[in-house]
Amino acid sequence: MAILTVRNVPDDVHRALRVRAAQHGRSTEAEVREILAAVVKPEKRVRVGEALVAIGRKIGLANEDFAVFENVRDKTPTKPLSLD
């Protein structure tokens, strides 16, 4: 597991972290880990295909429009990546 050092944290921010940690029954360090995880990791994994469909629906594409994409899609199998 990585170690992270944060320098020059203002006193009022550190005080607020300690208070928040106490409210959640955690150490200040555990609270900071929890805050970082909540901010940088999405609750739900983003699926690119689902995101694109949602965007398409938002701009008004219908199922027939998606069928066009399927017909023009390159179905040639990809070549395995060579690590040599």
C-alpha positions as CSV (number, residue, x, y, z in Angstrom):
1,M,0.0,0.0,0.0
2,A,1.3,3.5,-0.9
3,I,2.2,6.1,1.7
4,L,1.1,9.7,1.1
5,T,2.4,12.7,2.9
6,V,0.5,16.0,2.8
7,R,2.4,19.1,3.9
8,N,1.2,22.6,4.8
9,V,-2.3,21.7,5.7
10,P,-3.9,24.8,7.2
11,D,-4.7,24.6,10.9
12,D,-8.4,25.1,10.4
13,V,-8.5,22.3,7.8
14,H,-6.7,20.0,10.1
15,R,-9.0,20.9,13.0
16,A,-12.1,20.3,10.8
17,L,-10.6,16.9,9.8
18,R,-10.1,15.9,13.4
19,V,-13.7,16.9,14.3
20,R,-15.1,15.0,11.3
21,A,-13.0,12.0,12.1
22,A,-14.3,12.0,15.7
23,Q,-17.9,12.3,14.5
24,H,-17.3,9.2,12.4
25,G,-15.4,7.3,15.1
26,R,-12.2,7.2,13.1
27,S,-8.7,8.4,13.4
28,T,-7.8,11.6,11.4
29,E,-5.7,9.4,9.1
30,A,-8.6,7.0,8.5
31,E,-10.9,9.9,7.8
32,V,-8.5,11.3,5.2
33,R,-8.3,7.9,3.5
34,E,-12.1,7.7,3.4
35,I,-12.5,11.2,2.0
36,L,-9.9,10.5,-0.7
37,A,-11.5,7.2,-1.7
38,A,-15.0,8.8,-1.9
39,V,-13.7,11.6,-4.1
40,V,-11.6,9.7,-6.6
41,K,-13.3,6.4,-6.9
42,P,-16.8,6.3,-8.5
43,E,-19.5,4.5,-6.6
44,K,-20.4,2.6,-9.7
45,R,-18.0,1.5,-12.4
46,V,-18.4,3.6,-15.5
47,R,-19.2,1.4,-18.5
48,V,-18.3,3.2,-21.7
49,G,-20.9,1.5,-23.8
50,E,-23.7,2.4,-21.4
51,A,-22.4,6.0,-21.2
52,L,-22.4,6.3,-25.0
53,V,-26.0,4.9,-25.2
54,A,-27.1,7.3,-22.6
55,I,-25.6,10.2,-24.5
56,G,-27.2,8.9,-27.7
57,R,-30.6,8.7,-26.0
58,K,-30.1,12.2,-24.6
59,I,-29.6,13.7,-28.1
60,G,-32.6,11.8,-29.4
61,L,-31.1,8.7,-31.2
62,A,-33.6,5.8,-31.6
63,N,-32.9,2.1,-31.8
64,E,-32.9,2.4,-35.7
65,D,-30.0,4.9,-35.4
66,F,-28.0,2.4,-33.4
67,A,-28.7,-0.3,-35.9
68,V,-26.9,1.8,-38.5
69,F,-23.8,1.9,-36.3
70,E,-23.9,-1.9,-36.0
71,N,-24.1,-2.3,-39.8
72,V,-21.0,-0.1,-40.4
73,R,-18.9,-1.4,-37.6
74,D,-15.7,-3.1,-38.5
75,K,-16.1,-6.8,-37.5
76,T,-12.5,-7.8,-38.3
77,P,-11.0,-9.5,-35.3
78,T,-8.2,-7.6,-33.8
79,K,-4.7,-9.0,-33.9
80,P,-3.2,-10.1,-30.5
81,L,-0.8,-7.6,-29.1
82,S,2.8,-8.8,-29.4
83,L,5.0,-8.1,-26.4
84,D,8.2,-8.9,-28.2
